C-alpha cells in the first residue's frame, strides 16, 4: 500500500479513513475488530465517526492498520 498523508480535523474524517484502509486491507469489521483487539461495536462506532473518549483504543486501531498519527503543535512549522 502506498504511503499517503491526509489531514483530519474530526473524528468523522478519521472514521472514513479507517473504513477505507480496512476495506483496502480486505477485512470485514468483525475480523478487523478482532485483529485490533477491540470490540465490534467500538470499531463500528469509530468508523461511523462517533465521539470516543478511548483514545488509546483509537490509536491502537490506527497503529494496527499502519496509520501514523502525528500532532502539529501551535507554531510548529515542520
PDB file of N, CA, C and O in Angstrom, chain B, residues numbered from 101:
ATOM      1  N   UNK B 101       0.854  -1.167   0.000  1.00  0.00           N
ATOM      2  CA  UNK B 101       0.000   0.000   0.000  1.00  0.00           C
ATOM      3  C   UNK B 101       0.905   1.237   0.000  1.00  0.00           C
ATOM      4  O   UNK B 101       1.857   1.306   0.777  1.00  0.00           O
ATOM      5  N   UNK B 102       0.620   2.182  -0.840  1.00  0.00           N
ATOM      6  CA  UNK B 102       1.418   3.394  -0.942  1.00  0.00           C
ATOM      7  C   UNK B 102       1.201   4.279   0.281  1.00  0.00           C
ATOM      8  O   UNK B 102       0.127   4.275   0.883  1.00  0.00           O
ATOM      9  N   UNK B 103       2.228   5.033   0.637  1.00  0.00           N
ATOM     10  CA  UNK B 103       2.103   5.968   1.746  1.00  0.00           C
ATOM     11  C   UNK B 103       1.335   7.192   1.277  1.00  0.00           C
ATOM     12  O   UNK B 103       1.597   7.737   0.204  1.00  0.00           O
ATOM     13  N   UNK B 104       0.389   7.610   2.092  1.00  0.00           N
ATOM     14  CA  UNK B 104      -0.403   8.793   1.791  1.00  0.00           C
ATOM     15  C   UNK B 104      -0.481   9.643   3.045  1.00  0.00           C
ATOM     16  O   UNK B 104      -0.479   9.114   4.157  1.00  0.00           O
ATOM     17  N   UNK B 105      -0.550  10.931   2.880  1.00  0.00           N
ATOM     18  CA  UNK B 105      -0.754  11.828   4.008  1.00  0.00           C
ATOM     19  C   UNK B 105      -2.077  12.531   3.838  1.00  0.00           C
ATOM     20  O   UNK B 105      -2.412  13.011   2.755  1.00  0.00           O
ATOM     21  N   UNK B 106      -2.827  12.585   4.926  1.00  0.00           N
ATOM     22  CA  UNK B 106      -4.092  13.309   4.926  1.00  0.00           C
ATOM     23  C   UNK B 106      -4.191  14.086   6.230  1.00  0.00           C
ATOM     24  O   UNK B 106      -3.682  13.655   7.265  1.00  0.00           O
ATOM     25  N   UNK B 107      -4.838  15.208   6.169  1.00  0.00           N
ATOM     26  CA  UNK B 107      -5.119  15.991   7.363  1.00  0.00           C
ATOM     27  C   UNK B 107      -6.544  15.679   7.784  1.00  0.00           C
ATOM     28  O   UNK B 107      -7.450  15.608   6.953  1.00  0.00           O
ATOM     29  N   UNK B 108      -6.731  15.495   9.071  1.00  0.00           N
ATOM     30  CA  UNK B 108      -8.079  15.284   9.584  1.00  0.00           C
ATOM     31  C   UNK B 108      -8.355  16.318  10.662  1.00  0.00           C
ATOM     32  O   UNK B 108      -7.456  16.734  11.392  1.00  0.00           O
ATOM     33  N   UNK B 109      -9.605  16.722  10.745  1.00  0.00           N
ATOM     34  CA  UNK B 109      -9.975  17.696  11.765  1.00  0.00           C
ATOM     35  C   UNK B 109     -11.179  17.245  12.578  1.00  0.00           C
ATOM     36  O   UNK B 109     -11.712  18.003  13.388  1.00  0.00           O
ATOM     37  N   UNK B 110     -11.606  16.000  12.354  1.00  0.00           N
ATOM     38  CA  UNK B 110     -12.751  15.500  13.123  1.00  0.00           C
ATOM     39  C   UNK B 110     -12.687  13.979  13.221  1.00  0.00           C
ATOM     40  O   UNK B 110     -12.010  13.308  12.443  1.00  0.00           O
ATOM     41  N   UNK B 111     -13.406  13.470  14.193  1.00  0.00           N
ATOM     42  CA  UNK B 111     -13.495  12.017  14.366  1.00  0.00           C
ATOM     43  C   UNK B 111     -14.213  11.391  13.172  1.00  0.00           C
ATOM     44  O   UNK B 111     -13.933  10.247  12.815  1.00  0.00           O
ATOM     45  N   UNK B 112     -15.129  12.123  12.556  1.00  0.00           N
ATOM     46  CA  UNK B 112     -15.835  11.610  11.377  1.00  0.00           C
ATOM     47  C   UNK B 112     -14.859  11.372  10.221  1.00  0.00           C
ATOM     48  O   UNK B 112     -14.944  10.360   9.526  1.00  0.00           O
ATOM     49  N   UNK B 113     -13.935  12.313  10.024  1.00  0.00           N
ATOM     50  CA  UNK B 113     -12.930  12.142   8.962  1.00  0.00           C
ATOM     51  C   UNK B 113     -12.019  10.961   9.269  1.00  0.00           C
ATOM     52  O   UNK B 113     -11.682  10.189   8.372  1.00  0.00           O
ATOM     53  N   UNK B 114     -11.617  10.813  10.530  1.00  0.00           N
ATOM     54  CA  UNK B 114     -10.787   9.676  10.914  1.00  0.00           C
ATOM     55  C   UNK B 114     -11.530   8.371  10.657  1.00  0.00           C
ATOM     56  O   UNK B 114     -10.947   7.410  10.155  1.00  0.00           O
ATOM     57  N   UNK B 115     -12.807   8.336  10.997  1.00  0.00           N
ATOM     58  CA  UNK B 115     -13.609   7.139  10.772  1.00  0.00           C
ATOM     59  C   UNK B 115     -13.667   6.748   9.307  1.00  0.00           C
ATOM     60  O   UNK B 115     -13.559   5.569   8.971  1.00  0.00           O
ATOM     61  N   UNK B 116     -13.837   7.728   8.435  1.00  0.00           N
ATOM     62  CA  UNK B 116     -13.877   7.451   6.992  1.00  0.00           C
ATOM     63  C   UNK B 116     -12.548   6.870   6.513  1.00  0.00           C
ATOM     64  O   UNK B 116     -12.521   5.943   5.703  1.00  0.00           O
ATOM     65  N   UNK B 117     -11.454   7.422   7.017  1.00  0.00           N
ATOM     66  CA  UNK B 117     -10.141   6.931   6.621  1.00  0.00           C
ATOM     67  C   UNK B 117      -9.929   5.511   7.121  1.00  0.00           C
ATOM     68  O   UNK B 117      -9.429   4.658   6.386  1.00  0.00           O
ATOM     69  N   UNK B 118     -10.307   5.252   8.372  1.00  0.00           N
ATOM     70  CA  UNK B 118     -10.147   3.903   8.912  1.00  0.00           C
ATOM     71  C   UNK B 118     -10.967   2.888   8.124  1.00  0.00           C
ATOM     72  O   UNK B 118     -10.490   1.788   7.842  1.00  0.00           O
ATOM     73  N   UNK B 119     -12.199   3.251   7.768  1.00  0.00           N
ATOM     74  CA  UNK B 119     -13.046   2.355   6.970  1.00  0.00           C
ATOM     75  C   UNK B 119     -12.389   2.060   5.620  1.00  0.00           C
ATOM     76  O   UNK B 119     -12.354   0.912   5.178  1.00  0.00           O
ATOM     77  N   UNK B 120     -11.871   3.102   4.972  1.00  0.00           N
ATOM     78  CA  UNK B 120     -11.214   2.946   3.681  1.00  0.00           C
ATOM     79  C   UNK B 120     -10.010   2.011   3.782  1.00  0.00           C
ATOM     80  O   UNK B 120      -9.851   1.105   2.964  1.00  0.00           O
ATOM     81  N   UNK B 121      -9.173   2.232   4.778  1.00  0.00           N
ATOM     82  CA  UNK B 121      -7.970   1.402   4.932  1.00  0.00           C
ATOM     83  C   UNK B 121      -8.357  -0.037   5.273  1.00  0.00           C
ATOM     84  O   UNK B 121      -7.742  -0.977   4.769  1.00  0.00           O
ATOM     85  N   UNK B 122      -9.371  -0.218   6.123  1.00  0.00           N
ATOM     86  CA  UNK B 122      -9.825  -1.574   6.460  1.00  0.00           C
ATOM     87  C   UNK B 122     -10.301  -2.300   5.207  1.00  0.00           C
ATOM     88  O   UNK B 122      -9.935  -3.451   4.970  1.00  0.00           O
ATOM     89  N   UNK B 123     -11.116  -1.622   4.410  1.00  0.00           N
ATOM     90  CA  UNK B 123     -11.630  -2.252   3.190  1.00  0.00           C
ATOM     91  C   UNK B 123     -10.505  -2.542   2.199  1.00  0.00           C
ATOM     92  O   UNK B 123     -10.502  -3.588   1.549  1.00  0.00           O
ATOM     93  N   UNK B 124      -9.545  -1.614   2.082  1.00  0.00           N
ATOM     94  CA  UNK B 124      -8.402  -1.857   1.206  1.00  0.00           C
ATOM     95  C   UNK B 124      -7.591  -3.061   1.683  1.00  0.00           C
ATOM     96  O   UNK B 124      -6.930  -3.730   0.888  1.00  0.00           O
ATOM     97  N   UNK B 125      -7.650  -3.329   2.982  1.00  0.00           N
ATOM     98  CA  UNK B 125      -6.949  -4.480   3.550  1.00  0.00           C
ATOM     99  C   UNK B 125      -7.731  -5.781   3.368  1.00  0.00           C
ATOM    100  O   UNK B 125      -7.239  -6.860   3.697  1.00  0.00           O
ATOM    101  N   UNK B 126      -8.953  -5.671   2.842  1.00  0.00           N
ATOM    102  CA  UNK B 126      -9.768  -6.847   2.579  1.00  0.00           C
ATOM    103  C   UNK B 126     -10.407  -7.447   3.821  1.00  0.00           C
ATOM    104  O   UNK B 126     -10.708  -8.641   3.845  1.00  0.00           O
ATOM    105  N   UNK B 127     -10.616  -6.640   4.849  1.00  0.00           N
ATOM    106  CA  UNK B 127     -11.173  -7.145   6.103  1.00  0.00           C
ATOM    107  C   UNK B 127     -12.603  -6.668   6.306  1.00  0.00           C
ATOM    108  O   UNK B 127     -12.950  -5.537   5.964  1.00  0.00           O
ATOM    109  N   UNK B 128     -13.422  -7.544   6.866  1.00  0.00           N
ATOM    110  CA  UNK B 128     -14.738  -7.124   7.325  1.00  0.00           C
ATOM    111  C   UNK B 128     -14.558  -6.589   8.739  1.00  0.00           C
ATOM    112  O   UNK B 128     -13.552  -6.866   9.391  1.00  0.00           O
ATOM    113  N   UNK B 129     -15.540  -5.818   9.210  1.00  0.00           N
ATOM    114  CA  UNK B 129     -15.405  -5.185  10.521  1.00  0.00           C
ATOM    115  C   UNK B 129     -15.129  -6.193  11.635  1.00  0.00           C
ATOM    116  O   UNK B 129     -14.292  -5.939  12.501  1.00  0.00           O
ATOM    117  N   UNK B 130     -15.813  -7.320  11.623  1.00  0.00           N
ATOM    118  CA  UNK B 130     -15.644  -8.314  12.692  1.00  0.00           C
ATOM    119  C   UNK B 130     -14.192  -8.791  12.766  1.00  0.00           C
ATOM    120  O   UNK B 130     -13.621  -8.880  13.853  1.00  0.00           O
ATOM    121  N   UNK B 131     -13.601  -9.094  11.623  1.00  0.00           N
ATOM    122  CA  UNK B 131     -12.210  -9.566  11.601  1.00  0.00           C
ATOM    123  C   UNK B 131     -11.248  -8.449  11.989  1.00  0.00           C
ATOM    124  O   UNK B 131     -10.267  -8.689  12.693  1.00  0.00           O
ATOM    125  N   UNK B 132     -11.526  -7.231  11.534  1.00  0.00           N
ATOM    126  CA  UNK B 132     -10.660  -6.102  11.866  1.00  0.00           C
ATOM    127  C   UNK B 132     -10.710  -5.801  13.360  1.00  0.00           C
ATOM    128  O   UNK B 132      -9.683  -5.499  13.968  1.00  0.00           O
ATOM    129  N   UNK B 133     -11.882  -5.880  13.944  1.00  0.00           N
ATOM    130  CA  UNK B 133     -12.011  -5.639  15.385  1.00  0.00           C
ATOM    131  C   UNK B 133     -11.195  -6.662  16.171  1.00  0.00           C
ATOM    132  O   UNK B 133     -10.495  -6.307  17.119  1.00  0.00           O
ATOM    133  N   UNK B 134     -11.286  -7.924  15.777  1.00  0.00           N
ATOM    134  CA  UNK B 134     -10.510  -8.973  16.462  1.00  0.00           C
ATOM    135  C   UNK B 134      -9.014  -8.729  16.288  1.00  0.00           C
ATOM    136  O   UNK B 134      -8.246  -8.869  17.240  1.00  0.00           O
ATOM    137  N   UNK B 135      -8.608  -8.372  15.102  1.00  0.00           N
ATOM    138  CA  UNK B 135      -7.203  -8.108  14.816  1.00  0.00           C
ATOM    139  C   UNK B 135      -6.672  -6.936  15.649  1.00  0.00           C
ATOM    140  O   UNK B 135      -5.517  -6.944  16.075  1.00  0.00           O
ATOM    141  N   UNK B 136      -7.520  -5.932  15.875  1.00  0.00           N
ATOM    142  CA  UNK B 136      -7.132  -4.739  16.631  1.00  0.00           C
ATOM    143  C   UNK B 136      -7.370  -4.882  18.131  1.00  0.00           C
ATOM    144  O   UNK B 136      -7.036  -3.990  18.911  1.00  0.00           O
ATOM    145  N   UNK B 137      -7.951  -6.016  18.524  1.00  0.00           N
ATOM    146  CA  UNK B 137      -8.248  -6.287  19.932  1.00  0.00           C
ATOM    147  C   UNK B 137      -9.212  -5.253  20.526  1.00  0.00           C
ATOM    148  O   UNK B 137      -9.043  -4.800  21.658  1.00  0.00           O
ATOM    149  N   UNK B 138     -10.223  -4.893  19.736  1.00  0.00           N
ATOM    150  CA  UNK B 138     -11.299  -4.017  20.195  1.00  0.00           C
ATOM    151  C   UNK B 138     -12.621  -4.707  19.862  1.00  0.00           C
ATOM    152  O   UNK B 138     -12.656  -5.643  19.063  1.00  0.00           O
ATOM    153  N   UNK B 139     -13.689  -4.246  20.471  1.00  0.00           N
ATOM    154  CA  UNK B 139     -14.989  -4.850  20.203  1.00  0.00           C
ATOM    155  C   UNK B 139     -15.526  -4.396  18.846  1.00  0.00           C
ATOM    156  O   UNK B 139     -15.157  -3.340  18.332  1.00  0.00           O
ATOM    157  N   UNK B 140     -16.396  -5.213  18.290  1.00  0.00           N
ATOM    158  CA  UNK B 140     -17.045  -4.857  17.031  1.00  0.00           C
ATOM    159  C   UNK B 140     -17.843  -3.553  17.173  1.00  0.00           C
ATOM    160  O   UNK B 140     -17.752  -2.694  16.297  1.00  0.00           O
ATOM    161  N   UNK B 141     -18.623  -3.381  18.254  1.00  0.00           N
ATOM    162  CA  UNK B 141     -19.347  -2.108  18.392  1.00  0.00           C
ATOM    163  C   UNK B 141     -18.402  -0.895  18.476  1.00  0.00           C
ATOM    164  O   UNK B 141     -18.729   0.176  17.964  1.00  0.00           O
ATOM    165  N   UNK B 142     -17.241  -1.055  19.115  1.00  0.00           N
ATOM    166  CA  UNK B 142     -16.297   0.052  19.185  1.00  0.00           C
ATOM    167  C   UNK B 142     -15.797   0.422  17.795  1.00  0.00           C
ATOM    168  O   UNK B 142     -15.806   1.594  17.419  1.00  0.00           O
ATOM    169  N   UNK B 143     -15.358  -0.583  17.028  1.00  0.00           N
ATOM    170  CA  UNK B 143     -14.842  -0.314  15.687  1.00  0.00           C
ATOM    171  C   UNK B 143     -15.926   0.278  14.791  1.00  0.00           C
ATOM    172  O   UNK B 143     -15.669   1.201  14.018  1.00  0.00           O
ATOM    173  N   UNK B 144     -17.131  -0.256  14.902  1.00  0.00           N
ATOM    174  CA  UNK B 144     -18.244   0.271  14.113  1.00  0.00           C
ATOM    175  C   UNK B 144     -18.491   1.735  14.457  1.00  0.00           C
ATOM    176  O   UNK B 144     -18.649   2.566  13.563  1.00  0.00           O
ATOM    177  N   UNK B 145     -18.524   2.047  15.733  1.00  0.00           N
ATOM    178  CA  UNK B 145     -18.741   3.427  16.160  1.00  0.00           C
ATOM    179  C   UNK B 145     -17.626   4.348  15.698  1.00  0.00           C
ATOM    180  O   UNK B 145     -17.871   5.486  15.298  1.00  0.00           O
ATOM    181  N   UNK B 146     -16.409   3.849  15.754  1.00  0.00           N
ATOM    182  CA  UNK B 146     -15.266   4.640  15.300  1.00  0.00           C
ATOM    183  C   UNK B 146     -15.377   4.945  13.811  1.00  0.00           C
ATOM    184  O   UNK B 146     -15.163   6.082  13.390  1.00  0.00           O
ATOM    185  N   UNK B 147     -15.706   3.945  13.022  1.00  0.00           N
ATOM    186  CA  UNK B 147     -15.875   4.156  11.576  1.00  0.00           C
ATOM    187  C   UNK B 147     -17.051   5.070  11.274  1.00  0.00           C
ATOM    188  O   UNK B 147     -17.057   5.764  10.257  1.00  0.00           O
ATOM    189  N   UNK B 148     -18.049   5.074  12.155  1.00  0.00           N
ATOM    190  CA  UNK B 148     -19.215   5.938  11.964  1.00  0.00           C
ATOM    191  C   UNK B 148     -18.945   7.367  12.418  1.00  0.00           C
ATOM    192  O   UNK B 148     -19.780   8.251  12.224  1.00  0.00           O
ATOM    193  N   UNK B 149     -17.776   7.596  13.023  1.00  0.00           N
ATOM    194  CA  UNK B 149     -17.427   8.940  13.459  1.00  0.00           C
ATOM    195  C   UNK B 149     -18.010   9.336  14.793  1.00  0.00           C
ATOM    196  O   UNK B 149     -18.083  10.523  15.112  1.00  0.00           O
ATOM    197  N   UNK B 150     -18.432   8.352  15.586  1.00  0.00           N
ATOM    198  CA  UNK B 150     -18.982   8.667  16.900  1.00  0.00           C
ATOM    199  C   UNK B 150     -17.852   9.052  17.847  1.00  0.00           C
ATOM    200  O   UNK B 150     -16.805   8.404  17.870  1.00  0.00           O
ATOM    201  N   UNK B 151     -18.064  10.098  18.622  1.00  0.00           N
ATOM    202  CA  UNK B 151     -17.019  10.529  19.560  1.00  0.00           C
ATOM    203  C   UNK B 151     -16.654   9.416  20.532  1.00  0.00           C
ATOM    204  O   UNK B 151     -17.507   8.644  20.968  1.00  0.00           O
ATOM    205  N   UNK B 152     -15.384   9.352  20.856  1.00  0.00           N
ATOM    206  CA  UNK B 152     -14.910   8.321  21.768  1.00  0.00           C
ATOM    207  C   UNK B 152     -13.854   8.906  22.687  1.00  0.00           C
ATOM    208  O   UNK B 152     -12.933   9.589  22.242  1.00  0.00           O
ATOM    209  N   UNK B 153     -13.999   8.629  23.978  1.00  0.00           N
ATOM    210  CA  UNK B 153     -13.000   9.087  24.942  1.00  0.00           C
ATOM    211  C   UNK B 153     -11.884   8.060  25.084  1.00  0.00           C
ATOM    212  O   UNK B 153     -10.954   8.269  25.862  1.00  0.00           O
ATOM    213  N   UNK B 154     -11.959   6.972  24.360  1.00  0.00           N
ATOM    214  CA  UNK B 154     -10.991   5.889  24.473  1.00  0.00           C
ATOM    215  C   UNK B 154      -9.877   6.075  23.450  1.00  0.00           C
ATOM    216  O   UNK B 154      -9.739   5.290  22.512  1.00  0.00           O
ATOM    217  N   UNK B 155      -9.099   7.109  23.645  1.00  0.00           N
ATOM    218  CA  UNK B 155      -8.061   7.472  22.691  1.00  0.00           C
ATOM    219  C   UNK B 155      -7.057   6.343  22.501  1.00  0.00           C
ATOM    220  O   UNK B 155      -6.564   6.133  21.392  1.00  0.00           O
ATOM    221  N   UNK B 156      -6.752   5.626  23.558  1.00  0.00           N
ATOM    222  CA  UNK B 156      -5.815   4.509  23.449  1.00  0.00           C
ATOM    223  C   UNK B 156      -6.276   3.466  22.453  1.00  0.00           C
ATOM    224  O   UNK B 156      -5.472   2.941  21.683  1.00  0.00           O
ATOM    225  N   UNK B 157      -7.562   3.160  22.460  1.00  0.00           N
ATOM    226  CA  UNK B 157      -8.109   2.195  21.505  1.00  0.00           C
ATOM    227  C   UNK B 157      -8.064   2.753  20.081  1.00  0.00           C
ATOM    228  O   UNK B 157      -7.751   2.034  19.132  1.00  0.00           O
ATOM    229  N   UNK B 158      -8.379   4.034  19.946  1.00  0.00           N
ATOM    230  CA  UNK B 158      -8.333   4.667  18.620  1.00  0.00           C
ATOM    231  C   UNK B 158      -6.920   4.574  18.064  1.00  0.00           C
ATOM    232  O   UNK B 158      -6.728   4.205  16.906  1.00  0.00           O
ATOM    233  N   UNK B 159      -5.936   4.908  18.883  1.00  0.00           N
ATOM    234  CA  UNK B 159      -4.544   4.846  18.443  1.00  0.00           C
ATOM    235  C   UNK B 159      -4.122   3.415  18.138  1.00  0.00           C
ATOM    236  O   UNK B 159      -3.341   3.187  17.214  1.00  0.00           O
ATOM    237  N   UNK B 160      -4.626   2.450  18.896  1.00  0.00           N
ATOM    238  CA  UNK B 160      -4.315   1.038  18.650  1.00  0.00           C
ATOM    239  C   UNK B 160      -4.827   0.594  17.281  1.00  0.00           C
ATOM    240  O   UNK B 160      -4.120  -0.094  16.544  1.00  0.00           O
ATOM    241  N   UNK B 161      -6.050   0.985  16.943  1.00  0.00           N
ATOM    242  CA  UNK B 161      -6.623   0.637  15.640  1.00  0.00           C
ATOM    243  C   UNK B 161      -5.809   1.298  14.529  1.00  0.00           C
ATOM    244  O   UNK B 161      -5.470   0.655  13.535  1.00  0.00           O
ATOM    245  N   UNK B 162      -5.500   2.570  14.698  1.00  0.00           N
ATOM    246  CA  UNK B 162      -4.697   3.265  13.687  1.00  0.00           C
ATOM    247  C   UNK B 162      -3.352   2.567  13.500  1.00  0.00           C
ATOM    248  O   UNK B 162      -2.922   2.321  12.373  1.00  0.00           O
ATOM    249  N   UNK B 163      -2.702   2.256  14.599  1.00  0.00           N
ATOM    250  CA  UNK B 163      -1.397   1.600  14.546  1.00  0.00           C
ATOM    251  C   UNK B 163      -1.474   0.259  13.830  1.00  0.00           C
ATOM    252  O   UNK B 163      -0.594  -0.066  13.033  1.00  0.00           O
ATOM    253  N   UNK B 164      -2.506  -0.518  14.101  1.00  0.00           N
ATOM    254  CA  UNK B 164      -2.639  -1.850  13.509  1.00  0.00           C
ATOM    255  C   UNK B 164      -2.762  -1.787  11.992  1.00  0.00           C
ATOM    256  O   UNK B 164      -2.324  -2.692  11.282  1.00  0.00           O
ATOM    257  N   UNK B 165      -3.371  -0.696  11.504  1.00  0.00           N
ATOM    258  CA  UNK B 165      -3.531  -0.528  10.062  1.00  0.00           C
ATOM    259  C   UNK B 165      -2.431   0.326   9.452  1.00  0.00           C
ATOM    260  O   UNK B 165      -2.537   0.752   8.301  1.00  0.00           O
ATOM    261  N   UNK B 166      -1.389   0.574  10.209  1.00  0.00           N
ATOM    262  CA  UNK B 166      -0.245   1.310   9.689  1.00  0.00           C
ATOM    263  C   UNK B 166      -0.495   2.800   9.512  1.00  0.00           C
ATOM    264  O   UNK B 166       0.196   3.465   8.741  1.00  0.00           O
ATOM    265  N   UNK B 167      -1.476   3.314  10.219  1.00  0.00           N
ATOM    266  CA  UNK B 167      -1.775   4.740  10.138  1.00  0.00           C
ATOM    267  C   UNK B 167      -0.994   5.442  11.236  1.00  0.00           C
ATOM    268  O   UNK B 167      -1.219   5.205  12.423  1.00  0.00           O
ATOM    269  N   UNK B 168      -0.080   6.301  10.830  1.00  0.00           N
ATOM    270  CA  UNK B 168       0.741   7.049  11.773  1.00  0.00           C
ATOM    271  C   UNK B 168       0.006   8.324  12.159  1.00  0.00           C
ATOM    272  O   UNK B 168      -0.401   9.102  11.295  1.00  0.00           O
ATOM    273  N   UNK B 169      -0.159   8.530  13.438  1.00  0.00           N
ATOM    274  CA  UNK B 169      -0.847   9.713  13.929  1.00  0.00           C
ATOM    275  C   UNK B 169       0.204  10.727  14.367  1.00  0.00           C
ATOM    276  O   UNK B 169       1.066  10.430  15.193  1.00  0.00           O
ATOM    277  N   UNK B 170       0.119  11.911  13.807  1.00  0.00           N
ATOM    278  CA  UNK B 170       1.047  12.991  14.148  1.00  0.00           C
ATOM    279  C   UNK B 170       0.250  14.179  14.652  1.00  0.00           C
ATOM    280  O   UNK B 170      -0.861  14.445  14.195  1.00  0.00           O
ATOM    281  N   UNK B 171       0.826  14.869  15.581  1.00  0.00           N
ATOM    282  CA  UNK B 171       0.215  16.088  16.073  1.00  0.00           C
ATOM    283  C   UNK B 171       1.052  17.272  15.614  1.00  0.00           C
ATOM    284  O   UNK B 171       2.280  17.232  15.675  1.00  0.00           O
ATOM    285  N   UNK B 172       0.406  18.292  15.170  1.00  0.00           N
ATOM    286  CA  UNK B 172       1.100  19.518  14.801  1.00  0.00           C
ATOM    287  C   UNK B 172       0.811  20.532  15.898  1.00  0.00           C
ATOM    288  O   UNK B 172      -0.328  20.965  16.072  1.00  0.00           O
ATOM    289  N   UNK B 173       1.836  20.901  16.625  1.00  0.00           N
ATOM    290  CA  UNK B 173       1.670  21.832  17.730  1.00  0.00           C
ATOM    291  C   UNK B 173       1.553  23.260  17.229  1.00  0.00           C
ATOM    292  O   UNK B 173       2.113  23.590  16.183  1.00  0.00           O
ATOM    293  N   UNK B 174       0.850  24.103  17.938  1.00  0.00           N
ATOM    294  CA  UNK B 174       0.727  25.507  17.530  1.00  0.00           C
ATOM    295  C   UNK B 174       2.111  26.124  17.355  1.00  0.00           C
ATOM    296  O   UNK B 174       2.988  25.960  18.202  1.00  0.00           O
ATOM    297  N   UNK B 175       2.290  26.824  16.264  1.00  0.00           N
ATOM    298  CA  UNK B 175       3.555  27.480  15.988  1.00  0.00           C
ATOM    299  C   UNK B 175       4.598  26.582  15.366  1.00  0.00           C
ATOM    300  O   UNK B 175       5.672  27.056  14.995  1.00  0.00           O
ATOM    301  N   UNK B 176       4.310  25.277  15.239  1.00  0.00           N
ATOM    302  CA  UNK B 176       5.255  24.334  14.652  1.00  0.00           C
ATOM    303  C   UNK B 176       5.161  24.425  13.136  1.00  0.00           C
ATOM    304  O   UNK B 176       4.096  24.181  12.569  1.00  0.00           O
ATOM    305  N   UNK B 177       6.240  24.766  12.485  1.00  0.00           N
ATOM    306  CA  UNK B 177       6.229  24.968  11.037  1.00  0.00           C
ATOM    307  C   UNK B 177       6.708  23.723  10.267  1.00  0.00           C
ATOM    308  O   UNK B 177       6.790  23.773   9.040  1.00  0.00           O
ATOM    309  N   UNK B 178       7.022  22.622  10.943  1.00  0.00           N
ATOM    310  CA  UNK B 178       7.540  21.439  10.239  1.00  0.00           C
ATOM    311  C   UNK B 178       6.448  20.466   9.925  1.00  0.00           C
ATOM    312  O   UNK B 178       6.708  19.417   9.336  1.00  0.00           O
TER     313      UNK B 178
END
